[in-house]
């Protein structure tokens, strides 16, 4: 699980991981662990966005009623 709590914080963390892959600091030995971390973070973001979308849809329906 990510240390970040908001979607924005998770996105910032994911961007940092992506930047690491594109940087001169890239090390093949660490790439697998970083990739796994990035994948988990991306999944968390997708889940958070799905929950947020559901909340927005529920609110929209309550106003449409």
Residue pairs with C-beta under 8 A, 6 or more apart in sequence:
1 40
1 44
2 9
2 10
2 13
2 40
2 41
2 44
3 13
4 10
4 12
4 13
7 45
7 48
7 49
7 52
10 41
10 44
10 45
10 48
11 45
13 41
14 38
14 41
14 42
14 45
17 34
17 37
17 38
17 41
18 38
20 26
20 34
21 31
21 34
21 35
